[in-house]
Amino acid sequence: MDFLRASATAKLTNAATNLAAILYFTANGAVIWPAALLMAVANLAGAVFGSRLALKHGSTFVRRIFLIVVSLLIARLGWDIVTA
């Protein structure tokens, strides 16, 4: 499975777990609807934008962006640990 297909599979799995969380928290009255709707719109916009970039630039582009983001997150975590 190439990186692009693996990324798409992960997105589908994430969507399924998000749906389960929505059902659970809604049933328990623990949803702040204005914040939830804003986050849903932002998530959808980011997904559409990211999908278009991935389709336009291909698997290598997606892999490079992924590695950059993960590297930045690791650097941030290291910084937080050192300065804490």
C-alpha positions in Angstrom: 0.0 0.0 0.0 1.5 3.3 -1.0 1.6 6.3 1.3 -1.3 8.1 -0.4 -3.6 5.1 -0.1 -2.5 4.5 3.5 -3.3 8.1 4.3 -6.8 7.8 2.7 -7.4 4.6 4.8 -6.4 6.4 7.9 -8.8 9.3 7.1 -11.7 6.8 6.7 -10.9 5.1 10.0 -10.7 8.5 11.7 -14.0 9.5 10.3 -15.6 6.3 11.7 -14.2 6.9 15.2 -15.3 10.6 15.0 -18.8 9.5 14.2 -18.8 7.1 17.2 -17.6 10.0 19.5 -20.3 12.3 18.2 -23.0 9.8 18.9 -21.6 9.1 22.4 -21.1 12.7 23.5 -24.4 13.8 21.9 -26.3 11.1 23.8 -24.7 12.3 27.0 -25.4 16.0 26.4 -21.7 16.9 26.3 -21.4 18.8 23.0 -20.9 22.5 22.8 -22.6 22.9 19.4 -21.3 26.3 18.3 -17.7 25.1 18.8 -18.4 21.7 17.3 -19.9 23.2 14.2 -17.1 25.6 13.7 -14.6 22.8 14.1 -16.5 20.6 11.7 -16.5 23.3 9.0 -12.7 23.9 9.5 -12.1 20.1 9.4 -14.1 19.8 6.1 -12.3 22.7 4.5 -8.9 21.4 5.5 -9.8 17.9 4.2 -10.9 19.3 0.8 -7.9 21.5 0.5 -5.5 18.7 1.5 -7.1 16.2 -0.8 -6.8 18.5 -3.7 -3.2 19.1 -2.9 -2.5 15.4 -2.6 -4.2 14.6 -5.9 -2.4 17.4 -7.7 1.1 16.7 -6.3 1.0 13.0 -5.6 2.4 10.6 -3.0 5.9 12.1 -2.8 4.5 15.5 -1.9 2.2 14.0 0.8 5.1 12.1 2.3 7.3 15.2 2.4 4.6 17.3 4.1 3.9 14.5 6.6 7.6 14.2 7.5 7.9 18.0 7.9 4.9 18.1 10.2 6.0 15.2 12.3 9.5 16.6 12.6 8.1 19.9 13.8 5.9 18.2 16.3 8.8 16.2 17.6 10.9 19.4 17.9 8.0 21.2 19.7 7.7 18.3 22.2 11.4 18.3 22.8 11.3 22.1 23.4 8.4 21.7 25.8 10.3 19.0 27.7 13.5 21.0 27.9 11.9 24.2 29.0 9.4 22.7 31.4 
